[in-house]
Amino acid sequence: MIQVTPQMRVLVAVESVDFRRGIDGLCQVVREHLSADPFCGCVFVFRNNARTAIKALVYDGQGYWLCHKRLSAGRFRYWPSGCGGERGRALLAHELSVLFSGGDFERAQGAPEWRPLPRR
């Protein structure tokens, strides 16, 4: 099982993806639509057109993990939108957890990202 940690980069595809695609097809989407390297260790997240299922793809150094979650009732109401025509949006790990639960990740209150302290 994969564990999403705060250090992991998360990139969510804004547009829906054909869920008949497997690992190779989603890697192609990562390269062509998200302009990213599928081997980088980033967690890539996709949704189907009906907003009833999501897939997460990540390379762990030995191979790919492909996780699929389908809701038994309802839809994923909250999904990232692209800014300025972007096809992918970066999320923080805690925002991804909220998204996986079907919640509004933009209203999630998490600890701020770490940043270096100014030198004195």
C-alpha positions as CSV (number, residue, x, y, z in Angstrom):
1,M,0.0,0.0,0.0
2,I,1.2,3.5,-0.7
3,Q,1.2,6.2,2.0
4,V,0.9,9.8,1.0
5,T,3.4,11.8,3.1
6,P,3.7,15.6,3.4
7,Q,7.0,15.4,1.5
8,M,5.3,13.9,-1.6
9,R,4.4,16.1,-4.6
10,V,0.8,15.7,-5.7
11,L,-0.5,16.7,-9.2
12,V,-4.2,16.4,-10.0
13,A,-5.4,16.3,-13.6
14,V,-8.1,19.0,-14.0
15,E,-9.9,17.3,-16.9
16,S,-11.5,13.9,-16.8
17,V,-9.7,10.8,-18.1
18,D,-11.0,7.7,-19.8
19,F,-10.8,5.1,-17.1
20,R,-10.3,2.2,-19.5
21,R,-6.7,3.4,-19.4
22,G,-4.3,1.4,-17.3
23,I,-0.8,2.3,-16.1
24,D,0.7,2.8,-19.6
25,G,-2.2,4.9,-20.8
26,L,-2.1,7.1,-17.7
27,C,1.7,7.5,-18.0
28,Q,1.0,8.8,-21.5
29,V,-1.6,11.3,-20.1
30,V,1.1,12.4,-17.5
31,R,3.6,13.1,-20.3
32,E,1.4,14.7,-22.9
33,H,-1.2,16.6,-20.9
34,L,0.4,17.3,-17.6
35,S,4.0,17.8,-19.1
36,A,5.5,15.7,-16.2
37,D,7.7,12.7,-15.9
38,P,5.7,9.7,-14.6
39,F,8.9,8.3,-13.0
40,C,9.5,11.3,-10.8
41,G,7.7,9.8,-7.7
42,C,4.9,12.4,-7.8
43,V,1.4,11.2,-7.1
44,F,-0.8,11.8,-10.1
45,V,-4.6,11.8,-9.6
46,F,-7.3,11.5,-12.2
47,R,-11.1,11.4,-12.2
48,N,-13.6,9.8,-14.6
49,N,-16.2,11.9,-16.5
50,A,-19.1,11.0,-14.2
51,R,-17.1,12.1,-11.1
52,T,-17.8,8.7,-9.4
53,A,-14.3,7.4,-9.4
54,I,-10.7,8.5,-9.0
55,K,-7.3,6.9,-9.8
56,A,-3.9,7.6,-8.3
57,L,-0.7,6.7,-10.0
58,V,2.7,6.8,-8.4
59,Y,6.1,5.3,-9.2
60,D,7.9,4.0,-6.1
61,G,11.4,3.3,-7.6
62,Q,10.6,-0.4,-8.4
63,G,7.3,-0.1,-10.2
64,Y,4.0,1.7,-10.4
65,W,1.1,1.7,-7.9
66,L,-2.3,2.3,-9.5
67,C,-5.1,2.9,-6.9
68,H,-8.7,3.1,-7.9
69,K,-11.5,4.4,-5.7
70,R,-15.2,4.3,-6.8
71,L,-17.9,5.8,-4.6
72,S,-20.7,3.5,-3.8
73,A,-23.1,6.5,-3.8
74,G,-22.8,10.1,-4.9
75,R,-20.1,11.9,-6.7
76,F,-16.9,13.8,-6.1
77,R,-18.4,17.3,-5.9
78,Y,-15.1,19.2,-5.4
79,W,-12.4,19.0,-8.0
80,P,-9.5,21.3,-8.8
81,S,-10.0,23.7,-11.7
82,G,-7.2,24.9,-13.9
83,C,-5.8,28.4,-13.7
84,G,-4.9,30.0,-17.0
85,G,-5.5,26.9,-19.1
86,E,-3.4,24.6,-16.9
87,R,-4.2,20.9,-17.2
88,G,-2.9,20.0,-13.8
89,R,-2.9,21.4,-10.3
90,A,-0.6,20.8,-7.4
91,L,-2.1,19.9,-4.1
92,L,-0.7,19.3,-0.6
93,A,-0.8,15.9,1.0
94,H,-3.6,16.8,3.5
95,E,-5.6,18.3,0.6
96,L,-5.3,15.0,-1.3
97,S,-6.7,13.2,1.8
98,V,-9.7,15.5,1.9
99,L,-10.2,15.0,-1.9
100,F,-10.0,11.2,-1.5
101,S,-12.8,11.5,1.1
102,G,-15.0,13.5,-1.2
103,G,-14.6,16.8,0.7
104,D,-13.7,20.3,-0.3
105,F,-9.9,20.4,-0.2
106,E,-9.9,24.2,-0.6
107,R,-11.5,24.7,2.8
108,A,-9.3,22.2,4.5
109,Q,-7.3,23.8,7.3
110,G,-3.9,22.3,7.6
111,A,-0.6,23.4,8.9
112,P,1.2,25.8,6.6
113,E,4.0,24.4,4.4
114,W,7.4,24.5,5.8
115,R,9.6,27.3,4.7
116,P,13.1,28.3,5.7
117,L,13.4,30.9,8.5
118,P,15.1,34.1,7.6
119,R,18.7,34.4,8.8
120,R,19.5,36.9,11.4
